[in-house]
Amino acid sequence: MAVARIGISGWTYAPWRGTFYPKGLPHRAELEYAAERLDSIEINGSFYALQKPASYRRWAEETADDFVFSVKGGRYITHILRLKNAREAVANFCASGVLALGAKLGPMLWQVPPNLAFDPEAVTAFFAMLPRTTTAAAALAAETSLDEDRTFLDPGAERPIRHAMEVRNPSFDVPEFTAIARDAGVAIVVADTAGRFPVIRETTTDFQYVRLHGDEELYTSGYTPEALARWAADIRGWLSDGLDVYAYFDNDAKVRSPVDAMALRALLAG
């Protein structure tokens, strides 16, 4: 049966303290508090810098057995290398500790910048390089240039690894990109960006990945009950088609992400 997981992008935000997080809650307890109210979180610190294996292990330990993390790929890969000649960087990313999440490792997210135009050859080569199982990820991670004390290379039990790409340049909104993603089994993120970036609603694999950045204003506006109802209807449609769904709110500037995520979960449970 297809499953929908609704969560937030990141969990360490000072404005949430005393609003979403109870006043006086220790910072070290914030993940556990959020995970008790949601069933998935998108790790976005990994976008800005490689995280440590000890951090991934701790996050896995602080969440319930059925909790799942999505992990955002590094901006060095997507924004600096721009998907090209990225094998070593992807190996380092895989070696940095993501495998320490074990069964809690969900999709890997690759967000490319608005000024990156669609390059069919580069995208095809990048997708072909991505590991599709934990065993393949460990094999790629073994090529790392990181110091040994910064790596975790144990694949554990072999599990599939899913990948999703969020694009922001209109040149990607063409059938050729959809076909490349479908051939590679990579999900194209359905990104709600208050109309700023393209919305591609194509199903290219066995799951749908949704990022909700703001209904009316990018990164800041919350979602009205009517807007949440529309997204709930979309998610029910994908579920009825047999697709798993991962949906994350990334509209944190006005402390809306966790509130909206819990509201959407309640709608789907009702």
BABA-852514 format. One record per atom (N, C-alpha, C, O, CB): y negated, x, z; residue in one letter. Coordinates in steps of 0.05 Angstrom, whole numbers, plus 5000, padded with zeros to 4 digits. Last residue first. Glycine has a CB too. Layout:
N
YXZA/...
This chain:
270
475648395164G/475348105169G/476847935150G/476747685152G/472448035168G/475748915148A/477848825167A/477848525171A/479848405180A/477548965194A/471348955118L/473948985105L/476248895122L/478348815113L/474349275097L/467348895157L/467548705135L/470348715121L/471548505115L/465348755114L/468249345188A/468649075200A/468948865178A/470548685180A/466349005219A/466749745153R/469549735163R/470149455173R/472249345168R/470049945185R/461349635149L/463049605126L/465949585134L/467449425122L/462549835106L/459749755202A/459349485191A/461149435167A/462349215164A/456449435183A/460750295204M/462250115222M/462049825212M/463949675214M/461250135251M/457150475166A/459950525162A/461550335180A/463550225171A/460650815169A/452150325188D/453050205163D/456050245158D/457450055149D/451550325139D/452250665233V/451950365236V/452950225211V/454550035213V/448950295241V/452551175212P/454751075228P/454650765231P/456750635232P/454751195255P/447451175178S/450151235169S/452351115186S/453950955176S/450651525167S/442451115200R/443850875190R/446750935183R/448350745183R/442450775166R/438251435216V/440351375235V/441951135226V/442750965243V/439251335263V/434951575175K/434051365192K/436351265211K/436351035219K/432951125176K/437951975150A/435252035160A/434151825179A/432651885197A/433352065136A/443051875129D/442851925157D/439951945168D/439551935192D/444252175164D/446751695089N/443951595090N/442951625119N/442151435132N/443751295081N/451951725072D/450351965074D/447451895073D/445852025059D/451052165051D/458251455082F/455351405083F/453951665088F/454651815107F/454651195104F/463951435041Y/462451575061Y/459451515059Y/458351515037Y/462951875060Y/470551245026A/467651175023A/466151295047A/466851255070A/467250875022A/476151254990Y/474751405010Y/471851355006Y/470751424985Y/475451715008Y/481750864974V/478850894973V/477951054996V/478751015019V/477550614973V/487450804930D/486250874956D/483250904952D/482350974931D/487651134967D/488950284886L/487550534890L/486850564919L/485850384932L/485050544872L/491049794869G/492950004879G/491650274884G/493050474887G/495150034860G/487749404858D/488749544835D/490549774843D/491549924826D/486349664819D/486149254908S/487949074894S/489149204869S/491249114859S/486548814887S/482549674918L/485049654933L/487149474919L/489449534918L/484549554961L/478449534883W/479949774879W/482649774893W/484649864883W/478250014888W/476949044908G/477849054880G/479449304874G/481549284862G/475549034861G/475149214957R/477449044956R/478649034928R/481049024924R/476748754965R/470749504940I/472949654952I/475449474952I/477649574947I/472349734981I/467449094921D/468349314903D/470849444914D/472749494900D/466049514899D/466648814969A/467948684946A/469048894926A/471248864916A/466048484932A/463749194998A/466349105008A/467948974985A/470449004983A/466048915032A/459149214967W/460949454968W/463649374979W/465649484969W/459649674985W/457248704979R/457848774951R/459749024950R/461649024935R/455248844935R/456448745033A/458348545023A/459148614994A/461448574987A/457248265025A/452349115035L/454949185046L/457048995036L/459349075031L/454849185077L/448248795013A/449149034999A/451849125009A/453549204993A/447149265003A/447748405053E/448548325026E/449548565010E/451448534995E/446048195012E/446148695098P/448748555098P/449648475070P/452048485064P/448648305116P/443249315072T/443149035082T/445848915083T/447749015070T/441248865064T/443349975091Y/444549775074Y/444349505087Y/445149465109Y/447449845067Y/437750425098G/440250305106G/441150105085G/439850065064G/439950175133G/434751005067S/434850715072S/437650625081S/439650735072S/433950555047S/435351565060T/433951455083T/434551165088T/434751085111T/431051505080T/437651775014Y/438151905039Y/436851785063Y/437251875086Y/437252185037Y/433351424972L/435351624974L/435351765001L/433251855010L/434951834952L/432650744981E/431250994982E/433351214988E/434851195007E/429050995004E/436150314976E/433550294963E/432050554962E/430250594946E/431950084976E/441150524995D/441050284978D/438450274962D/438450214938D/441450034995D/444151155000G/441850985006G/441650764986G/441950804961G/439351155006G/448851414989H/446551574997H/444051415004H/442151525014H/445951764976H/455251384992L/453051184994L/450651325007L/450451355031L/453950945011L/460551534951R/458551654969R/456051474969R/454951414947R/457851944961R/467451454941V/464851324941V/462951474960V/463751524983V/465051024948V/473051514902Y/471451654922Y/468551544919Y/467451554897Y/471551964918Y/479451244892Q/476651224886Q/475051354909Q/475751314932Q/475750934881Q/485751454863F/484051384886F/481151374876F/480451474855F/484351584909F/488751624821D/489951414838D/488251354863D/489251224882D/492651504847D/483951684768T/486351774782T/487151554801T/486351324798T/485852044797T/479451464745T/480751684730T/483251784744T/484651964733T/478751904727T/475350934732T/477651014748T/479151224732T/480051184710T/479450774754T/468350944732E/470750974717E/473051064735E/472651234752E/470451184693E/462650874740R/464650714752R/467250714735R/468150504726R/463650424756R/457451274754I/459651254736I/461951114750I/463051214769I/460551544726I/450751284757V/453051164771V/455251134751V/454950974731V/452250884784V/445951824758P/447751634745P/449951524762P/450951674780P/448851764720P/440551794807F/442551934791F/444451734779F/444651504788F/444052144809F/437051404829R/436051664820R/437951814802R/437051944783R/435451834845R/438750914850G/437850934822G/437051204812G/436251224789G/435750744817G/440551024900A/438050864897A/436950894869A/434550884866A/435950954918A/445551254893T/443251424899T/440551284895T/438651404887T/443351674882T/452051214901D/449751034902D/447351204911D/447251284935D/450350794922D/457251444862A/455051524880A/452751334878A/451651284857A/454151804873A/463651524854V/461751304851V/459551354871V/459951304895V/463051024854V/466352114828V/465151984851V/463351754841V/461751794823V/463652174868V/472152134793I/469352154790I/468051984812I/468551754814I/468452054761I/478052494812A/476452254814A/473552314808A/472452524816A/476652134842A/482652804769V/480452844787V/478752584788V/478052474767V/478653094779V/486652874731G/487252724756G/485152764777G/485752764801G/489952804766G/485753094683A/486153284705A/486953144731A/487653264750A/483653444709A/484952654651D/487152834644D/487853024667D/490153094671D/486453004619D/480352464676R/482852304677R/485252484670R/487352464683R/482752074657R/476552854664A/477252804692A/479952654694A/481552704712A/475052634706A/476552804609I/477353054621I/478153014650I/480153124659I/474953264619I/474652274603A/477352344593A/478352604605A/480652634612A/477252374562A/469552314626T/471552134637T/474352214629T/476152214645T/470951844630T/467252664588F/467652744616F/469652574630F/471352674644F/464952734631F/467452334542E/468852594543E/469352694571E/471452794578E/467352804526E/464051884551P/467051854551P/468552114553P/470752124564P/467851714527P/458852064597V/459852034570V/462852014571V/464152104590V/458952274552V/455152274637D/455851984634D/456651934605D/455351784591D/453451804643D/453252784639F/456052734647F/457052454641F/459452394640F/456552804676F/447952754630S/449652854608S/452552814614S/454252824595S/449053144602S/445252634676P/446052414659P/447952504636P/449352334625P/443652284647P/447452964734N/446052994709N/447052774689N/449452744686N/446453284697N/450752934777R/448052824780R/446352864755R/443952794755R/446652964803R/457352794803V/455552914783V/452852784785V/452552554795V/456652874754V/462552964843E/460152804842E/458152944823E/457453174827E/458852764870E/469552954840M/467153084831M/464852884830M/465052674818M/467453224804M/475453064879A/473452884868A/470953044860A/470253234874A/472752654888A/482453154889H/479853264884H/478053054872H/478952874857H/480053504865H/487953214935R/486353064916R/483653194913R/482653334931R/486052774925R/494053514945I/491153544950I/489753394927I/490153454904I/490353844952I/500353364975P/498553364953P/495653404962P/494953324984P/498753104937P/504053835015R/502653575012R/500853584988R/499953804981R/501053495038R/509054175049E/507654135023E/506553855021E/508053655024E/509454194999E/507554385114A/509254215097A/507654165071A/505254105072A/510053955111A/503654985111G/505054775126G/506954635107G/507854735087G/503154585139G/501055405088P/500755145075P/501954915091P/501454685086P/502055155048P/497155895118D/499655745121D/499355465108D/497755315117D/500355725151D/492556195119L/493956175094L/496556025095L/498056015076L/494556455084L/486256295139F/488656145147F/490156075122F/489155935105F/487855875163F/481456815157T/483156655138T/485356505152T/486256585174T/484356845117T/478757185184R/477156955175R/478856765158R/477756585145R/474757045160R/481757615193D/481157455216D/479457205209D/478957045227D/479757615238D/481857875143E/484257725152E/483657545175E/484857325177E/486357925161E/476057755103D/477557915123D/479757745134D/479557495136D/475658015145D/476557515035L/475657495062L/477257675080L/479557735074L/475757205072L/478257484984S/477057734991S/475957735020S/474557915028S/474757794972S/484557164967T/481957174980T/480957464984T/482457654986T/482157045006T/489357034947E/487757214930E/484957264943E/483257394931E/487357094902E/491456654979A/492456924983A/490957124966A/491057364972A/495456934976A/489556184958A/488156294981A/488956584986A/487456744997A/488656135006A/493456064921L/490856144911L/489256284934L/487956484929L/489255904901L/497555934957A/497956154938A/495256254927A/494856494924A/499756054915A/495255504984A/495855744999A/496255984980A/495456214986A/498355705016A/494955144942A/492455234954A/492955484970A/491255664970A/491355014973A/500355054931A/498755184911A/496055284922A/495155494914A/498154984888A/501554804980T/502955044972T/501355204951T/501055444953T/505754984962T/498454344977T/497854544998T/499154804992T/498155024998T/498654445026T/496854204908T/498554174932T/497654384952T/496254574946T/501554214925T/493354324869R/493954034872R/495853994895R/496553764901R/495153934847R/487554744861P/490354704871P/490954414877P/489254274888P/490854874896P/483854834802L/483954714828L/486954674837L/488554574821L/482454454829L/483854994749M/484155194769M/484655074797M/485855214814M/481755374770M/482554554719A/485254674716A/485854874738A/488154914745A/485554804688A/477254464732F/479254274741F/482054394740F/483654354757F/479154024724F/475054914705F/474854884734F/476954694745F/478254754764F/471954784742F/476254804651A/477355044664A/477255024694A/479055104708A/475855294654A/473254324645T/476154324640T/477454564654T/479454534667T/476754334610T/468054514654V/469254314672V/472254304669V/473654294689V/468054034665V/467354874612A/467154964640A/468454774659A/469854854678A/464155004648A/467954544567E/469754774571E/469654864601E/471754924612E/468955004553E/463754164573P/466554084572P/468454314578P/470354284593P/467253974546P/458554124612D/459654334595D/462654284594D/464054354613D/458954624605D/452953754630F/455853744624F/456653954604F/455553974582F/456653464613F/448154124668A/448953944646A/451953954642A/453254154649A/447354004621A/445154154728L/447554254714L/448454054693L/449353834700L/449854314734L/441153944757N/440354104734N/442754234720N/442354404703N/438454324743N/443553684801P/442353524779P/441653684754P/441653574732P/439853394789P/449854024818P/447053964820P/445853804797P/447153804775P/445454214824P/456153734840V/454653914822V/451753834822V/451153594826V/455853924793V/460853734889Q/458353604881Q/456653804865Q/455854014875Q/456653504905Q/467153614903W/465653814889W/463153674878W/463353514859W/467253954866W/471653514956L/469353404941L/467853634929L/467153834942L/467553234959L/478353404968M/476253604967M/474153494948M/474753394926M/477353884957M/481552895009P/480453004984P/478553234988P/477153255009P/479152784968P/484353115072G/484152915050G/483053045025G/483553285020G/482352685059G/488253345122L/486653435099L/486753225077L/488853155066L/487753705088L/491653225162K/489053085162K/487253175139K/484953095138K/487653145189K/496153535161A/496353265149A/493653115148A/493552905136A/498353105164A/492054105165G/494753995163G/494753725149G/493553695128G/495953965190G/487554395174L/487454115180L/490153975178L/490453755188L/485453975161L/488554895155A/489054855184A/488754565192A/489554485214A/487155025200A/486654905104L/489454845108L/490154805137L/492254685143L/491155065096L/481355075112V/481854795105V/484754715109V/485354485117V/481054735076V/480355615120G/481355455142G/481955165136G/482955025153G/479455465164G/479255945078S/477355945101S/478255775124S/477055785146S/474755865092S/482055935032A/483056115053A/481556075079A/482456175100A/482856405044A/479255604998C/481855515007C/482955685030C/484455585047C/483855534984C/474755944992F/474455685004F/477155585014F/477255485037F/473255484983F/477156374965N/475956414992N/475556155006N/476056135031N/473256554989N/478556114918A/480656234935A/479556274963A/480956224983A/481556504923A/473555994899V/475255774906V/477555874924V/478355744943V/476455634881V/471756524889A/470356354908A/472056114917A/471956044941A/467756254896A/475356694850E/475256824876E/473956654897E/474756644920E/473857094873E/474156314808R/476856324820R/476756464848R/477956364867R/478656474802R/469556224779A/469556154807A/472256184821A/472556094844A/468655864809A/467256234728N/468256484740N/468456454771N/467556624786N/466356724734N/463155654739K/464255864721K/465056114737K/463756194756K/462155934700K/460655284771L/463455234763L/464755454747L/467055434740L/463554974748L/455955534787R/455855304769R/458555254755R/458655204731R/453655344748R/454855924823L/456655994800L/456655774779L/457255824756L/459456044810L/451155574851I/450555854843I/452255944819I/451156024799I/450956044867I/453455064856H/450555094850H/449755374842H/447855404827H/448955014874H/458955094865T/457854884848T/455054944839T/454254864816T/458054624862T/459955554897I/461655494874I/460255304854I/460255354830I/464255364883I/456055504935Y/456255764920Y/457855714895Y/457155824874Y/457455984937Y/457155034960R/455055034940R/454955294924R/453855304902R/452354984953R/464054884971G/461655044975G/459655034953G/460455034929G/462455324980G/466554214979G/466754484969G/464054624970G/461954494970G/467654484940G/467853825034K/466053875012K/466054165004K/465654345021K/463153785019K/473453465051V/472053715054V/470453775030V/471353765007V/474153945059V/475452905091S/474853015065S/473253275070S/471853305090S/473352815047S/480252795141F/477752925134F/477652975104F/479653065092F/477353195149F/483252265177V/483252435153V/480352545149V/478352405152V/484152275128V/487752055229F/485052105219F/485252295195F/487052455193F/483352235242F/492451965255D/492151845228D/489351885217D/488651755197D/492751545230D/491952225304D/493952315286D/493552205257D/494152345238D/496752235295D/484952325321A/487452185323A/489352275300A/488552385280A/487051885321A/481752955337T/481852695324T/484752585324T/486652735328T/480952725294T/481753475355E/479953285369E/480053005357E/478552825365E/477153385368E/484853785323E/485853725350E/484253505363E/485253355380E/485753975367E/481653835278A/484253695275A/485253615303A/486253395306A/486353875262A/477554145299W/477053875289W/479553715287W/479553475293W/475553895262W/480354615311R/479154455333R/478654175324R/479153985338R/476654585343R/481754795260R/483854735279R/482754555301R/484054355309R/485054995291R/476554885239Y/478354685227Y/480554605246Y/481254365248Y/479554785201Y/474955295274S/473555045273S/475254825261S/475354605272S/470955075256S/478555705262A/478555595289A/477055325290A/477755145305A/477255795309A/477155845209P/479655705215P/479655575242P/480755355246P/481955905213P/470155685195K/472255865206K/474855705211K/474755465217K/471255985233K/466755545132Q/467355505161Q/469655685170Q/470855825154Q/468055205166Q/462055795088L/464855775095L/465155745125L/463955885140L/466356035085L/456355365080A/457555625087A/460555585092A/461355365101A/456155755111A/455054875057Y/452955065062Y/454055345068Y/452755545062Y/451154975084Y/459754585054F/458054605030F/456054835033F/455454975013F/456654345024F/461654555105S/463054735086S/461654765060S/462154945045S/465854635081S/458954135127G/458054405134G/459354615116G/458154835111G/458754475163G/461453665115N/459553765095N/458354045103N/456854165087N/457253575092N/467053295117I/465953545128I/464053655107I/464753725085I/468253745134I/467252625125E/466852825105E/465653075117E/463353055127E/465152715081E/471952265162I/469352385161I/469452595139I/471452735135I/468652515189I/475351665181S/475151895164S/472252005166S/470351855170S/475851825134S/475351225213D/477951345207D/477851575188D/479951675179D/479851135196D/471251085271L/471651105242L/474351235237L/475651335256L/469451275229L/471251115325R/470050875313R/470350875283R/469650665270R/467150875320R/473251595340E/474451355353E/473451095340E/474650885344E/473751355382E/470051955314A/472751905303A/474051665316A/475951555304A/474452155306A/465551975347A/465351855321A/468051775310A/468351565298A/463952045301A/467952235392Y/466651965395Y/466451835368Y/467151595366Y/463751995407Y/469652715370E/471552535382E/470452255384E/471852055378E/472452635410E/464652935356L/466652875335L/468652675346L/469352475333L/468053125326L/462052985406E/461052805386E/463052735365E/463252505356E/458552925373E/463253345445A/464753095445A/463952905423A/465052685421A/464452955472A/459753755442R/462553815435R/464253565434R/466453565423R/463754015455R/455153545463H/455353585434H/458253625426H/459053545404H/453653815426H/456153035513P/456153315505P/456453345475P/457953195462P/458353475520P/451752505521L/454352575511L/454352865503L/452552945488L/455252395487L/446552365536G/448052545553G/450852615544G/452152775557G/448252415580G/446851735506K/445151935519K/446752105538K/448251995555K/442751805533K/451751635457P/450551565482P/448951795493P/449552035489P/452751485503P/450251645388Y/451651775410Y/450251705436Y/447751705438Y/451652085406Y/446351315363F/449251275359F/450851395381F/452551265393F/450051385332F/442151495404T/442151255388T/445051175382T/446150995395T/440551295361T/443051955431G/441451755445G/441251495429G/440151305440G/438751855452G/443252285372R/443652315400R/441752135416R/439352145413R/443252615409R/441752255320W/443852065329W/444252075359W/445451895370W/446452135315W/438152665310P/437152395314P/439152195323P/438451975333P/435852305288P/441853125304A/440253085328A/439152805331A/439252695354A/437953285329A/448253095280Y/445453035273Y/443952975299Y/444652785313Y/445252795253Y/454153185260T/452453335279T/449553295270T/448453455254T/453153625280T/457452965222W/457152825247W/455252955267W/454852845289W/459952795260W/458752835152G/457852995174G/457652835200G/457752585199G/455153125168G/458452235126S/458352515116S/457052685138S/454652685142S/456652525090S/463251755150I/460551865148I/460652145138I/462752285140I/459151855176I/467651235125G/466651425145G/463851515139G/462251385126G/468451665146G/473550895112I/470650875112I/469551065133I/470351045156I/469650585116I/478950825070R/477850975093R/474850985091R/473751065070R/479051265095R/483950395049A/481050465047A/480250605073A/480850505095A/479350215043A/490150445015V/488650455040V/485750525035V/485150695018V/489950665059V/495650114983A/493150264982A/491550235008A/491650025021A/491450164958A/502450175000M/500050005000M/497550185000M/497450375015M/500049815024M/
